Structure formats: C-alpha cells, structure tokens
Amino acid sequence: MSWKRILYVLFVIAVAGVIGLIGAFAGGLAVYSATRQSIVSLPTPVVQNTTGLPSGAIPGPSTQVVQLSSTDIQTDITRAVEKVGPAVVTIVSTLSGQFTPFGLASDQQASGSGVIISDKGYILTNNHVIEGASEVNVILADGQSLTAHVVGADQYSDLAVLQIGGKMPGVAALANSDTLKPGETAIAIGSPLGDFKNTVTVGVISATGRSLDTGNGYQLEGMIQTDAAINHGNSGGPLVDLTGSVIGINTLIVRNTNSSGDVAEGLGFAIPANTVQVVSSQIITKGYISRPYLGISLQAIDPDIASAYNLPVQWGVYVTRVDPGSPAEKAGIHRGDIITQIGTIALDGSHPYMNTLFNYTSGQTISLNVSRNSTSLQIKVTLGESKQ
C-alpha cells in the first residue's frame, strides 16, 4: 500500500472518532437534562420545624415530622367508632331506698351502658343494669338526659330492652355472631365506672361458645370472650366489629377463680348478637320472654352433695317444693323426688336444670327421669309457659 493510501485511511479514522465524541457528548447532555428535569419535578416534602431552629436551618433526621392529612391517618377502627358511637348511651338506674333498723336509706344509683337499635327508641342493655330500679335515665352521647321506659327484661340471658322518645342520634345494626372467629378485632364502647362516658377499648375475639356459671342454677351459654378492656359500667354496652356492627352486648368480666385465687386480666364476656336478636325481638313484640315452665323449687345435686347426703345419684335436682296447679303437680311430681334427666338430656355439670329445660318449648310434652326412694321412674309432663 502506498503512503498516500495510508494517510487517507488515518484521516478517515480520525474524522469518525471526532464525530463519535460529539455524539456521545450530545447524548450525555440530553440524559443530564432529562434527569435534572425529573429531579426538579419531584414534590418537596413539607417538614414541620419542631426544633426551634431558625427558618431555613436543616434539622436532624429525627426531628423531621411529615404532615399527614386526617384522611391518611383514619383507620377502620375510627370509622367503626364514628359509625356506632352516636348510638351508645349511658344508663343511670335509681334504686329505691330500703328500710333498715335505722330508718329508710337514701336512694342509690347504679350505672351501665346501652346501645340504640331502632329509630323507635329501643335500647339494649343488661338486665342486671336496670334490675330493681324505680327509675331509669339514659344519657345520650351528646350529654342529653332522657327518662327511659323498661319494655321488658330476661334474667336468664341478662338482657333488657328500654325505650326513649324523640329523634335518635344514631342507630346500631346487629351482626351475625355465628360467623365470628378468634383473632378478629373487637371494639368495646361504654361508660366504665359511669364517669368516662363512651370510652373506646380495642382487643380481639379471644374465643366463642363459652359457658359461664352464674351461681344461680343456670349458665350463660354461647358467650363471646374478648380481651378488649371492660370495666364496671361497661355492662350493656356494645362489642363492635370493624364494620361498626354490634357483635355482642358486654356483660361481665372474670378477675379471679375460686379454686386457685389467681388474678386474671383481659377476660371479658359478651352476649352474642344472635342471642340478643332473638331475646330482644320477643321482648319488643310481647313484652316478655316465653320460656317453658315446670313449677318446682329445687336444690341442685353434684357429686359432693350426693356424697355428703348419701344420695342415690351423682347429678340432678332435688325437688323441695311443687307449685299448686303447676305442670309438675299435674304430672305427679312429689316433693323429695330427684329429677336426673329432662327429655333426652341428662343433668350434669355441663347441663344444669334451667339450661336443659330451656331446650324445650311451652306446650311440649316430654319425659322426666325421676329417682323416688331409690326407685327409677319415667314421668310424662306437658310444659307450661313462664312469662318473665
């Protein structure tokens, strides 16, 4: 190759290199420009100066507080409380003074909670909140106080229905409590100690289907257990889910056990909404709860009592009295009989007399297994109706 040819090739290579450098520079400038534009277009966060530094000073990372709107911090819990809160009320019951050796005692007041379930003014609460009251007043969420009428109550479910007049500030809906599962969020609203009105506490559904001995010969069955904080004064208030629907009516807490003396926390219990629905509907339509009636007074028998009195059975009820004209008298039940089975259900620690009887209906004819003078009998009886 001649020297002229070599010089020509070198010239072409040099020109191509210069053109490449110019292209690379132009491309880099375009990328830089686009990147700069994208950075400039990012919004600048608003930082609240909480350090007392002069305006324009740069605080440390720990002092920067990004301002959020109320919409950003609103939660399912706050929405549920806002929905049901106006329907939650405080209930103040006046108990008439009793005669004592020193004269007539002054009237006493007891407080609890409740929840409005109808625009007609019907309010749910516990029977024990209004039991024995000569006057019942309801304090609405806005502080307004109204006199309430007791529509009816049921001691066995510990439920009562009140009614007030006027325009309702809110109405709560009852949920289907049969679908509840442990671990779901539970919100309790009420007036603990009567002073802290419409207090909100939050926990979970700890368990469902609990049975609790009342100490009065029957059990509260199907109860919801929760660890949401419940105190005296919360009785009758709603237990609510995240939709703002009532899943139960708070009724009691367990602090310790008679057997061990251990002190417990977070053991609250509520009557399930489905039970509430059945009982309250009967009270509102009839003014009472229709329950089967046998017509006896009794003493419960357990293995300890059976051993102490040398009885022929381990479980059952000892008939101490038969009401005149009652279904029991008509069927031939005697004082001193021991009833061991009602219908197909044998009486034992899990099946007390009242709960077992309530499995049947007024007017139904059933068989009773009876021990009389160590002789086993089967007696047919047609149950009557008890109007509470």
VOZA-650978 format. One record per residue (C-alpha): residue in one letter; x, y, z. Coordinates in steps of 0.25 Angstrom, whole numbers, plus 5000, padded with zeros to 4 digits. Each point is the difference from the previous one (the first is absolute). Layout:
<atoms>
AXYZ ...
</atoms>
This chain:
<atoms>
M500050005000 S500550144996 W500350115011 K498950084994 R499049895002 I500449985015 L499950155002 Y498549994995 V499649895009 L500650075012 F499250134996 V498749924999 I500249935014 A500350145006 V498850064995 A499149895005 G500650015014 V499650155001 I498649974995 G499949895011 L500450095010 I499150114996 G498849905000 A500449955014 F500150145006 A498650034994 G499449885005 G500550025014 L499550145000 A498649954996 V500149905011 Y500450105011 S499050104995 A498949895001 T500549965014 R500150145005 Q498550024995 S499549885007 I500750035013 V499550155000 S498649954998 L499949915013 P499250075010 T500750055012 P499549945013 V499450105011 V500849995012 Q499550065013 N501150075008 T499949945014 T501450035005 G500050155002 L501150024989 P500050134992 S499249994987 G500849944989 A500949925009 I500149854998 P499549915012 G500549865002 P499249884994 S499449975014 T499350145000 Q499349994987 V498549985001 V499349984987 Q498650075001 L498949904996 S498550034997 S498949945009 T499649914989 D501449945000 I499949965015 Q498549965000 T499949855003 D499049895000 I499950015015 T499750155000 R499049984988 A499349895008 V499950095013 E499550124992 K498949924994 V499549935013 G500450115011 P498850094999 A499149885003 V500849965013 V499350055013 T500350015015 I498949945009 V499850055014 S499049925008 T499450055013 L499849895011 S499050045011 G500550015014 Q499749885009 F499550005014 T501149975010 P500149995015 F500450155000 G498850044990 L499950024985 A501350004993 S500250104989 D499849974985 Q501349944994 Q500450014985 A500649894991 S500650034986 G500249924988 S500050014985 G499149974988 V499850024985 I498950054992 I499549894990 S498850074994 D499550144995 K498849975009 G500950025012 Y500249855004 I501349995008 L500749875004 T500749985014 N500249905010 N498949955010 H501050025012 V500250154996 I498550035002 E499549895009 G499350055012 A500050154995 S498950095003 E500450104990 V501049994987 N500650114993 V500850004987 I501150104997 L500350014985 A501450024994 D499750154999 G499750015015 Q498550014999 S499349925011 L498649934998 T499149925008 A499949864995 H498949895001 V500349865003 V499449924989 G500449865005 A501249925006 D500549865001 Q500849965011 Y500549874994 S500650074988 D500350125008 L499450094990 A499050125001 V499350094990 L499850155003 Q499350104992 I500150154998 G499350114992 G500550104991 K500950004988 M501149905001 P501550054998 G500449864995 V499549864997 A500949885001 A499949874992 L500149865005 A501049914993 N500049854998 S500849955012 D500049854995 T501150044990 L501050065011 K501449945001 P501050015010 G501050114997 E499050104993 T500150145005 A499050035011 I499650155004 A499450025014 I499250135002 G499450045013 S500150095013 P500949935010 L499850045014 G498850094995 D501050124999 F500849974987 K498850004990 N500249944986 T501449945003 V500549924989 T500949885002 V500649904990 G500349865000 V499749874993 I499049895001 S500749905009 A499049894999 T498649974997 G499049905006 R500450025014 S499149965012 L500050075013 D499449955013 T499150125006 G499949935014 N498550004999 G499849874994 Y500250034985 Q501150034991 L500250124990 E500249924987 G500750034987 M500750125005 I501150084992 Q501350015007 T500850134998 D501350065005 A499550154997 A500050075013 I498649995007 N499850065014 H498850035009 G499150094993 N500349934986 S498849915003 G499050014989 G500950074990 P500349944986 L501149924995 V500250044986 D500849954988 L500750084989 T498850024992 G499450085012 S498949895002 V499749945014 I500549865002 G499749995015 I499550075013 N501150015010 T499549945013 L501149965010 I501549985003 V500749895007 R501150055010 N500349875007 T499649865003 N499549945013 S500949874998 S501450074999 G499850145004 D500850044987 V499750144995 A499750014986 E500050124990 G499350014986 L498949905003 G498850084995 F498749934995 A498850054991 I498749944997 P500049964985 A499250094990 N499249884995 T499549975014 V499850155002 Q499150014987 V499149885005 V499850055014 S499850154997 S499049974988 Q499149925010 I500150115011 I499750114990 T498849924993 K499549935013 G500550085012 Y500649875005 I500849884997 S499249874999 R500749885007 P499649865004 Y499549995014 L499949875009 G499750065013 I501049955010 S500950065010 L501349925001 Q501449985005 A501149964990 I500849875003 D501449984996 P501049885005 D500450085012 I498650025005 A499649864996 S501149945008 A499750095012 Y498649965001 N500149864995 L499150024988 P499849894989 V500450094988 Q501250094997 W499350114992 G498650055000 V499150095008 Y499349985013 V498550055000 T499850085012 R498650054996 V498949984990 D499250124996 P498549975001 G499349994986 S501449994993 P500349914989 A500949925010 E498849985010 K499149954988 A501149904996 G500149945014 I501450065004 H500250005015 R500850075010 G501249925002 D500149954986 I501450014993 I499950044985 T501249944993 Q499650024985 I499150094992 G499649954987 T501249944994 I501050085008 A500649955012 L500350115011 D501550015003 G501150115002 S499850054986 H498549994999 P499450075012 Y498549995003 M499650134994 N500850004988 T499549864997 L498650035002 F500150124990 N500449904989 Y498549974999 T498850094998 S498750045007 G498949904997 Q501049894996 T499849865007 I501349945005 S500449885009 L500850035013 N500949895006 V499750015015 S500649925012 R499049985011 N500449935013 S501149944992 T499049954989 S500250054986 L498750054993 Q499750074987 I498950115001 K499450074988 V499750155002 T499550114991 L500750125002 G499350135003 E500550144996 S500750105009 K499950154997 Q501250085005 
</atoms>
